[in-house]
Amino acid sequence: MFEGPVQDLIDELGRLPGIGPKSAQRLAFHLLGAEEADITRLQDALGRVKVGVVFCEVCGNVSEKQRCRICADARRDATLVCVVEEPKDVMAVERTREFRGRYHVLGGALDPMGGIGPDQLRIRELLRRIGGQETEGGEREPEIAEVILAMDPNTEGEATATYLVRLLRDFPGLSVTKLASGLPMGGDLEFADELTLGRALAGRRPTSP
């Protein structure tokens, strides 16, 4: 245990996901030895994240404006929607350069043991989008023709995909597909390499209830 502010910093860094006690300690001492200008830039970046970043009103992705750049891009296919768990998964799919539709970010996956049920996810918003929603100008966006379920290949992701299939199967004319095999079970979408994820996206298959 270190004294005062140093231990406080280590404790706070250790609360971040993926940061263990040793990593937190290394980061803390790196920051202690950093130039004041570097610390100021870090403080400014953290401040801007809290006040300058919102969630897109359409898809739920992180954005600087009410609509993210993908939802605001008229060149993207609004009839094709890829459903992912987190904003980081949007970037994973974008890196493949295989997808030219839009996204819907759920904000997590079903996890009853962790207290995350359907009401804690952006599922109602997805159902509203499928029938076509009005833009700010009063125009209706095109109806969604295909929903691609791109959940993480783990227990929670599979449970979420199964739940969504049951909800979406009653929408007439809607195609619901899942990523093809090739993604390792128990992994996270964001860590899949571009080639594997791109092939899984291109080879997506219809779902069955």
C-alpha positions in Angstrom: 0.0 0.0 0.0 1.3 3.4 -0.9 0.4 6.6 0.9 -2.4 9.1 0.2 -3.0 10.3 -3.4 -0.7 7.6 -5.0 -2.8 4.8 -3.6 -6.0 6.7 -4.4 -4.9 6.9 -8.0 -3.9 3.2 -8.2 -7.3 2.3 -6.7 -9.2 4.4 -9.2 -7.2 3.0 -12.2 -7.9 -0.5 -10.9 -11.6 0.1 -11.3 -11.3 0.4 -15.0 -12.2 -2.8 -17.0 -9.2 -4.9 -18.0 -6.9 -3.2 -15.5 -5.5 -5.4 -12.8 -3.6 -4.2 -9.6 -0.2 -4.4 -11.3 -1.3 -2.6 -14.4 -2.9 0.1 -12.3 0.3 0.5 -10.4 2.4 0.8 -13.6 -0.1 3.4 -15.0 -0.1 5.4 -11.8 3.7 5.7 -11.7 3.8 6.5 -15.4 1.5 9.4 -14.8 3.6 10.5 -11.8 6.6 10.8 -14.1 4.7 12.4 -17.0 5.1 16.0 -18.1 2.6 18.4 -16.8 1.4 19.1 -20.4 0.7 15.4 -20.9 -1.4 15.3 -17.7 -3.3 18.4 -18.8 -4.2 16.9 -22.2 -5.4 13.7 -20.4 -7.6 15.8 -18.0 -9.0 17.8 -20.9 -9.8 14.6 -22.9 -11.6 13.2 -19.9 -13.6 16.4 -19.4 -14.6 16.5 -23.1 -15.8 12.9 -23.0 -18.3 13.8 -20.2 -19.6 17.0 -21.6 -19.1 16.6 -25.4 -20.2 13.0 -26.1 -23.8 11.8 -26.4 -25.5 8.7 -27.7 -27.0 8.8 -31.2 -30.8 9.3 -31.0 -31.3 6.7 -33.8 -28.8 3.9 -33.2 -27.3 4.5 -29.7 -23.7 4.8 -30.9 -21.5 7.4 -29.3 -21.6 10.7 -31.1 -20.8 14.4 -30.9 -24.2 15.3 -32.3 -27.8 14.0 -32.0 -27.1 11.7 -34.9 -23.9 9.9 -35.4 -22.0 10.2 -38.7 -23.2 6.8 -39.8 -26.9 7.5 -39.3 -26.4 10.9 -40.9 -24.7 9.5 -44.0 -27.3 9.3 -46.8 -25.0 6.8 -48.7 -25.5 4.1 -46.1 -28.3 1.6 -46.7 -31.0 2.4 -44.2 -32.9 -0.8 -44.9 -30.0 -2.9 -43.6 -29.3 -2.8 -39.8 -26.6 -4.6 -37.9 -27.4 -5.1 -34.2 -24.4 -5.1 -31.9 -24.0 -5.0 -28.1 -21.7 -2.0 -27.6 -20.4 1.0 -29.5 -16.9 -0.7 -29.7 -18.5 -3.4 -31.8 -19.6 -0.8 -34.4 -15.9 0.0 -34.9 -15.0 -3.7 -35.2 -17.6 -4.2 -38.0 -16.6 -1.0 -39.7 -12.9 -2.2 -39.9 -14.0 -5.1 -42.1 -15.2 -2.7 -44.8 -17.8 -5.3 -45.7 -20.9 -3.5 -44.3 -22.6 -0.5 -45.8 -25.8 -0.4 -43.8 -26.5 1.1 -40.4 -26.3 -0.1 -36.8 -28.3 -0.5 -33.7 -26.5 -0.6 -30.4 -28.3 -2.5 -27.6 -26.1 -1.2 -24.8 -25.2 -4.7 -23.6 -26.5 -8.3 -23.6 -29.1 -10.2 -21.6 -27.6 -11.3 -18.3 -30.3 -12.3 -15.7 -27.6 -13.1 -13.1 -26.2 -9.7 -13.5 -29.6 -8.0 -13.4 -29.7 -7.1 -17.1 -33.0 -7.9 -18.7 -34.8 -6.7 -21.9 -35.8 -3.5 -20.2 -32.2 -2.5 -19.6 -31.3 -2.8 -23.3 -32.4 -0.7 -26.3 -34.7 -3.4 -27.6 -37.9 -1.3 -27.7 -36.0 1.3 -29.8 -35.1 -1.5 -32.3 -38.7 -2.6 -32.6 -39.8 0.9 -33.3 -37.1 1.3 -36.0 -38.2 -1.8 -37.9 -41.5 -0.2 -39.0 -39.8 3.0 -40.2 -39.5 6.1 -38.0 -39.9 9.8 -38.7 -36.9 12.0 -39.2 -36.6 15.5 -37.6 -38.1 16.9 -40.8 -41.2 14.7 -40.5 -40.2 12.3 -43.2 -40.3 8.5 -42.6 -37.1 6.6 -43.0 -37.2 3.5 -45.2 -38.5 0.3 -43.5 -35.8 -2.1 -42.4 -35.6 -5.2 -44.7 -32.8 -7.1 -43.0 -31.5 -7.2 -39.4 -28.1 -8.8 -38.8 -27.6 -10.1 -35.3 -23.9 -9.5 -34.5 -23.7 -10.5 -30.8 -20.6 -11.6 -29.1 -20.1 -15.4 -29.5 -20.6 -16.2 -25.8 -23.5 -17.4 -23.6 -25.0 -13.9 -23.0 -24.7 -13.0 -26.7 -26.3 -16.2 -27.8 -29.2 -15.7 -25.3 -29.7 -12.2 -26.6 -29.7 -13.3 -30.2 -32.2 -16.0 -29.5 -34.5 -13.6 -27.7 -34.4 -11.1 -30.6 -35.1 -13.8 -33.1 -38.3 -14.7 -31.2 -39.4 -11.0 -31.2 -38.5 -10.3 -34.8 -40.0 -13.4 -36.5 -43.5 -11.9 -36.5 -42.5 -8.8 -38.6 -43.7 -9.6 -42.2 -41.1 -9.5 -44.9 -38.2 -8.9 -42.4 -35.1 -11.0 -42.9 -33.2 -11.9 -39.7 -29.7 -13.2 -40.1 -26.7 -14.0 -37.9 -23.0 -13.9 -38.5 -21.5 -17.0 -40.0 -19.3 -19.4 -38.1 -15.6 -18.6 -37.7 -15.8 -16.5 -34.6 -14.5 -18.3 -31.5 -17.0 -19.1 -28.8 -16.5 -17.2 -25.6 -14.8 -14.3 -27.4 -15.7 -10.6 -27.9 -16.5 -9.1 -31.3 -14.1 -6.3 -30.9 -11.1 -8.6 -30.7 -11.9 -10.6 -33.9 -9.5 -9.8 -36.7 -10.9 -7.9 -39.7 -10.6 -10.9 -42.1 -12.4 -13.4 -39.8 -15.2 -10.9 -38.9 -15.5 -9.8 -42.5 -16.0 -13.4 -43.7 -18.5 -14.0 -40.9 -20.4 -10.9 -42.0 -20.4 -11.7 -45.7 -21.4 -15.3 -45.0 -24.3 -14.5 -42.6 -27.1 -17.0 -42.5 -30.8 -16.9 -41.8 -31.9 -17.5 -38.3 -34.5 -20.1 -37.1 -36.8 -19.5 -34.2 
